[in-house]
Amino acid sequence: MTFSNKILLSPPLLSGKEQKYIDEAFKQNWIVPLGPQVDAFEAEILKSLQTKDHFAVAMNSGTSAIHIALRILGIQTDEEVFCSSLTFIASANPILYEKARPVFIDSEKSTWNLCPKALLKAVETKKKQGKIPRALIAVDLYGESCDYIQIEEICKHYGIELIEDAAEALGANYRDKQSGTFGRFGILSFNGNKIITTSGGGMLICKNEADAKKAHFLITQARDQAPYYLHSELGFNYRMSNISAAIGLGQLETLDFRIKRRRAIFERYKSNLSGHPFEFNSNTGFSNSNRWLSTLLFKPELLKNNKTPHTFLLALQAKNIESRRVWKPLHTQPLFAQTDFFQSSERSNVSEEVFERGLCLPSGAQLTDSQVDFISEEIISLLK
Ligand SMILES: Cc1ncc(COP(=O)(O)O)c(C=O)c1O
């Protein structure tokens, strides 16, 4: 596969600063899944989240971070866990790792994120059934924050622990708080297509030091303190490699540029495509998305004329432009057949509608204005 002549959705972007951190790690022989670069990366992430009240634990993936959060909460077999439906499967897979059961929540119309009304309905229904789930995984979709004022209020009122899946949202904020810092746990991902990459990696952001210590313990095979290898609990090998952390340090140096550029790309698509039958997601009015992926919503009249996200995806592919369908809602995935799902209203199933009508466009920070214009022109020409 070559990265050169195809316009990719969100390819990795080297800042040129990575090598010096990698060289340092090599010189010091820290070629292991711990070391000064891991410590420094955790500290730098907390700085970028503008918090002194949190603790960061680097891991080998964002999925691992979600798993560890559930593990710390002690989620048991057959317990239910609330989760956004419109998201990548990694948000919910860790629920299955624990043999627990997801209860999926629909999106709200404006942001496509977890709908507080649907959440409330789900909570009330579960209360009537006898047990309110103890945890909620709320996803900041495509870099846009959920409406946490309402979500936190519901969680607090009903004693639900919030896990903020901010895998796609590093650098975004909501009411001046950075995405990843809401709830008892936040999680970030640094896989290859994210706003910064460590080639693969993630981070658990903890509100309590005790949770962070427990996370460290669990990701290092749960080794007890003893002069030999003693284990009384099941653990995991989820640590981040020191070399990955070194890459992350170099990537972080240009985070501001990456966010600015992705926001500019979103605005350019919006302006280029204005007056055409497309919409874009809006925000809560109090949030600032990092615009990880610019995503287009086809107006219903287009679909009636057989101009669909799928036909556009194929036509763009023929022009060497990679686009991607919006996540297929998890409550519609065969893996999650027969799980509970709560719609945003009786008449409106927002997540399924966004899936039918949405298309993610190339959004990498290296995309030039003329490439954005070229993609926009191709999209407009497909309307004819
Ligand atoms: C919303 C969401 N949650 C979780 C993940 C999992 O992150 P990772 O790929 O680092 O395991 C991803 C990305 O891959 C994601 O987009």
The ligand as an SDF file (V2000), in Angstrom:
LIG
                    3D

 16 16  0  0  0  0  0  0  0  0999 V2000
  -14.7360    6.2760   19.7150 C   0  0  0  0  0  0  0  0  0  0  0  0
  -13.5800    5.3430   19.8700 C   0  0  0  0  0  0  0  0  0  0  0  0
  -13.4500    4.6460   21.0100 N   0  0  0  0  0  0  0  0  0  0  0  0
  -12.4200    3.8260   21.2090 C   0  0  0  0  0  0  0  0  0  0  0  0
  -11.4420    3.6620   20.2660 C   0  0  0  0  0  0  0  0  0  0  0  0
  -10.3650    2.6680   20.5420 C   0  0  0  0  0  0  0  0  0  0  0  0
   -9.0930    3.1720   20.4890 O   0  0  0  0  0  0  0  0  0  0  0  0
   -7.8610    2.2270   20.0720 P   0  0  0  0  0  0  0  0  0  0  0  0
   -7.9420    2.0120   18.5990 O   0  0  0  0  0  0  0  0  0  0  0  0
   -6.6730    3.0060   20.4980 O   0  0  0  0  0  0  0  0  0  0  0  0
   -8.0090    0.9620   20.8400 O   0  0  0  0  0  0  0  0  0  0  0  0
  -11.5160    4.3800   19.0580 C   0  0  0  0  0  0  0  0  0  0  0  0
  -10.5060    4.3310   17.9930 C   0  0  0  0  0  0  0  0  0  0  0  0
   -9.9880    3.4850   17.4820 O   0  0  0  0  0  0  0  0  0  0  0  0
  -12.6190    5.2210   18.8430 C   0  0  0  0  0  0  0  0  0  0  0  0
  -12.7550    5.8970   17.6870 O   0  0  0  0  0  0  0  0  0  0  0  0
  1  2  1  0
  2  3  1  0
  2 15  2  0
  3  4  2  0
  4  5  1  0
  5  6  1  0
  5 12  2  0
  6  7  1  0
  7  8  1  0
  8  9  2  0
  8 10  1  0
  8 11  1  0
 12 13  1  0
 12 15  1  0
 13 14  2  0
 15 16  1  0
M  END
$$$$
